[in-house]
C-alpha cells in the first residue's frame, strides 16, 4: 500500500511574477518553502511551523495595527504600502 505524504507549501510571487524558492542546507535542489504536515495539523499550521523551522523566527503582522519598531526599512517603507494599494482579495 503506498504511503501518502501530506505537505503544506507557500507559493509566493513578487511583482515580476517570480516564485520564491528555498534551498535547505547541504542540499542541491531548490523547492517551495514548506514541508510535511504532522498527523493532527491543518495546512496553515504546518506551513507556519515549517517556515519557523527553516527561518528560525516567524511573526504574523496585523497591518491594521501600529507597526512595530523592528521592521526592516524595505518592508516598512515599500512592501507594506504596496500591499495596501492592492485590491482586496
Secondary structure, DSSP 4 states (H G I P E B T S, - for coil): -PPPPPEEEE--B-TT-PBP-B--TT----B-EEEEPPTT--HHHHHHHHHHHHHS------TTSPPPTTS-HHIIIIIHHHHHHSPP-
